Amino acid sequence: MKYQGQSALVLGMGRSGKSVAELLLREGARVTVYDRNPDCYDGLDARVHRAPSEQTPSFEAFDFVVASPGFPVNADAKLRPEVDIAAAFIHGSVIGVTGTNGKSTTSVLIYEMLKTDGKQTLVGGNLGIPLSDLTQQAADFVVAELSSFQLEFAHTLHLDVAVALNLTPDHLDRHGSLEAYAAAKARIAKLQTESDHLVFNADDPWADAIAKDAIAMTHRFSAMRPLDHGACIDANRFLIRDQGNEILSLPLEDLSPAARSPVSNALAAALAAYVLGVSADSIKQTLLEFDGLAHRSQLVCTRDGVRFVNDSKATNPAAALASVNAQPPPVVALFGGRNKGLDFEPLRGTADRLRAAILFGESAADLELCLGGRITTVETDSLEAAVAAAVARAESGDTVLLAPACTSFDAYRSFEERGEHFAALVRALPESRPC
């Protein structure tokens, strides 16, 4: 066995940490785990050594170290991400998707297209299910959403198809600079071979630069200009072309609302699916029927002519800007939470679509400094107060949109918990119609 007799340290006992520890045990490794919270050790195999929680163990005593996503570590030759370990044990081809925004939606669209085409397919990674959980399941394909945290220390991760979506400032509190963040995500293509495929966004400078340096075969998509080869929007039609021949053509308005918001995700998924051999009919059916993911531009309900939309997953300014632009104006936007060291300046671009910006949470004062005087703002101290302020200002025909531009960690354990709280607050409004 590859890891027989080797000593491994696993940092962070969240779901992926526990999963990779179990995988390494199965492969014969001697496993030590560490978490600041010793309660996280509950349920672990008795063969796992539990390091004291007071201090992170020294790496010197171990052959390699697996850092869970988000666990703060400095670069070290012994570091391996969970996906590096797990991918080698996956049954079937592995498709990896990264980018600042749209990773989850694109990953699930590819998964649905493969499933519709009759392929035995699994999906996981940053989307919620660790790849280590999928190593004992049979599959033709495994689609993996990959974050910068999962990619930055990858050495052996091999992707048959990689998808590079876009890059905007994010996670600078972890990576320190935009350049370091970009380099971490670029590893999705650095580890490919000449027989692999890279699907990339020709409209994004970062993705375009990756493709120019790629070893793999490249396939481009664009929402901004027609292409003779690749996926694109041309004359308001959604197209896949192969050397000038139309493989798929349908009116843009026929796509489901979730597939159109934004359409670049659908273009990436459709092109990746085509590269993987999925039929045009299966791609088309998925684009027409896709319902979207929870907490991503999700309509909660309509109250007195006002639409309430939950986009709690919009955790950086670029994602929040795109979310506002995807809604019919006027919009009453809820911005706030914990900043990740990012500049809120892109949110100024929402001014002409907003009736007001309701600010909440830890970053409310910083948001006010950036937006005040340019946009009508209301500063509040909680999501409850923000929803109440939004309801007071919204008029029939408006959209009240939760698109925080920040993480949830000032008040919630996850963006999902924040989105669920928003939805519950909206549904509890007096005289609201059933949702």
Secondary structure, 3 states (H helix, E strand, C coil): CCCCCCEEEEECCCHHHHHHHHHHHHCCCEEEEECCCHHHHCCCCCCCEECCCCCCCCHHHCCEEEECCCCCCCCCCCEECHHHHHHCCCCCEEEEEECCCCHHHHHHHHHHHHHHCCCCEEEEECCCCCHHHHCCCCCCEEEEECCHHHHCCCCCCCCCEEEECCCCCCCHHHHCCHHHHHHHHHHHHHCCCCCCEEEEECCCHHHHHHHHHCCCEEEEEECCCCCCCEEEEECCEEEEEECCEEEEEEEHHHCCCCCCCCHHHHHHHHHHHHHCCCCHHHHHHHHHHCCCCCCCCEEEEEECCEEEEECCCCCCHHHHHHHHHCCCCCEEEEEECECCCCCCHHHHHHHHHEEEEEEECCCHHHHHHHHECCECEEECCCHHHHHHHHHHHCCCCCEEEECCCCECCCCCCCHHHHHHHHHHHHHCCCCCCCC
